[in-house]
Amino acid sequence: LTKFDSCLKLLSSLNFLSDNMSFTKFLNLLITKLNSQLFQPENETSPVQILGILEAAGQQFDTIWFMDLTDEHWPTNANPNPFIPAEIQRKYKLPHANAERELQFAQNIQTRFMQSCHEIIFSWSENSENTTNQASALIRPYIMTYQMQSVDSITAHKNLPVISFNDTIPITSSEFAADSYLIKKQAECPFQAFAHYRLKAKAFDKINFITSKKHRGILLHYVLQNFWQSYSGLVDLKKNKFKLNDTLLEQTKKYVHKYYQSIYIDNSDFIALESQRIYQVLNNWLEVELARDDFDIYEIEKSHTLFIDKLKLRLRVDRVDQLHNGNLIIIDYKTGLSSEKKWLDSNFVEPQLPIYCLLFPHQVVVLAFAQLHAESITFKGLTIENASLPGIEKQKNITGTINQFISNVTGQECAISSNNYLTLPEMFSLQHAWKLKIQDIANNFLQGVNQPQPINQQICTFCQRESLCRVHNIKRIFTQ
């Protein structure tokens, strides 16, 4: 990160040497600079180090795994210098002068390695590129002979359990803790959830640069969380309306700087730009908030625990507002484009907000995304008539979808009216269907349902667990 920041600072100095340039040109310059930047990460306490022979010589280790010790590679072949007479190289025992010199060098190195650790493992490949290899003569005295059983003899063993593709592995513990993402993973592909939460085979984290969507989303949540700490609701917001812009700008600068300071980013130019960007988004968003009916802040970024049988879900709700009659509005901030229609999809791959409804039974009358996107700053979601939000004016066009979802989940015919808004009983009927759907998905996970059944090819594309997943093998078997 320090090297990356130094490259940015170096390129920013071009302001004094050139006119304004396009983002594409700057990005190409940055990539060129990064490709030529030497970088060696500091990692003094790494438990596993992959080293060459000369790098490892003279160091102390707990265990050494000395690899590729075939008779072709160890000792290495002589490679005399073509510009120095061979007699001189042999006389002064120059490196790679002849086979005797390489044998002596290999013996010394091997002895040194054996004395510099508690345990050493010698290994070699028996076959490579259709060639059978032999172990080096230097390690043959240490070879432990063993015989591997063939696959046929193993599978033919009578006491060996046979596991089919449809076997389940139920959870036997009294409690299983996870985040709400588990429900989404189980809905997308049972094996993905099983691998992630049961096997702990988590995908590698992608590199998230400071300008990534992830960091920008976290930053926006952080600024909004701290902003609403100063206001109790709409009345308080309107009371301070005339100084709201100045307060917002001041708090945005403060918390943006504080956030980047927490992740060790001190590029003042970048922080200033991010502060201005966040301020513009939030300033536009406050206009939407000020156009709402009266509300009070009920919760901000509060952690909850939800039990579904033995499944313990850890939840953190962005924001909950309360109306004058005590009913609640659940709000989730989104920096990308979003759609409430995914809550009604048969695959149910966006269960986050419906799960939040289970925390407040018979209280939630509005479920909404606060969409904070440069192209669309508005509320999106589902609401009853007397609790409408700006941007959620009509829902008549999804009445059929709501009816179909409730009918599929409950097994009963449902008749959601074709009004512009849901009635209160209709909203509670939908929430009941969500509850049944979530419980069904959670129960499948608890019962150990782990078949590799992705809902679409895109799930496999971003899974990163190809070495574990059996879906391709299953397809191949049934195709044959």
Helices and strands as residue ranges (DSSP letters): H 2-12, G 13-16, H 23-35, H 53-56, E 61-66, H 86-91, H 99-114, E 117-122, E 127-128, E 131-132, G 140-142, H 151-155, E 176-179, H 181-188, H 190-193, I 194-198, H 213-228, H 234-239, G 241-243, H 244-262, H 268-290, E 296-308, E 311-322, E 328-334, G 340-344, H 352-357, E 364-373, E 376-383, G 385-387, G 396-398, H 399-410, H 424-446, H 457-461, H 471-479
